[in-house]
């Protein structure tokens, strides 16, 4: 499955809530999300109308390493 090409930071944050991520702080144009699921984990996302594929991919890899989920399964859960 391909990653979406037109997803905003707001949309990604909404999707990450399925994994327990909640905004904990904002510094300038960057939003920090934190989850307590499977131990505490933080992700920082720039607040943009359209995130780059590289940034989306970086967030996914961080989640893969934290949760131990296969990347294709994670993509399917979030965007499938």
N, C-alpha and C positions, 0 to 999 in steps of 0.2 A: 504494500500500500504506500502511495506517495504522501509526502507531507503537504499540508495545505500551503498555498502560495500567498494567501491574502488574509492572514489571521492577525488581529490586533492584540496588543498586550492585555486589554480588558477581556477579550474572548479567551485567551490562553489562561489567564488567572481563573476564569470561571470553570474551565475544564480541569485545572489542577486541583480544584476543591474536592473532586472525587477522591483524591489521594490524601486529603487532609490538609492541604496547603492553604494558609490564610495569610493575608497581608499583615505584616508586623510593624513595618515602618517604611517611610519613603524619604529618600535623600535626593533632592533635586528631581531629576526625571527618572530615577531608578526606584523600583518597588522591590522590597525584600519580602519573600514569602517563606513561611516556616511551617513544617509539619512535625508532629510528635509521633507519627506512625512509624513503627520499626526504628525508633530512636529519633532524636532531633536532627533535622536536615533543613538547610537554608538554600534558597535559589534567589538570584537577583535578576530581574527582568527590566529592560528599559521601557519606559512608557511611550510607546510609539503606535501610530495608527496602523502600520504594517511592519511586522517583524521580519527580519531577514531569515532565510532558510538556515543559515549558519547559526543564528542565535537560537532558533527553535531546536535545531539538532543538538546544540550544546546543552540545553535544558534537558532534553530527552536522555542524553548520555549520563548526565548527573543523576537523573532518576533511575536509570538502569543500574548504575553502580550502587545506589543507596538501597533500592528495593529488591535487587537481584532478579528482575524481570527481564525476559528476552525483549530486545528492542522492537521486533515486529509485533509482539503481543501488546507492548505498551502503546505503540502507534495505533493499533486497532482499538484499544480501550479508549484512548483519548479522541481519536478522529474518525473511528469506524462507524 
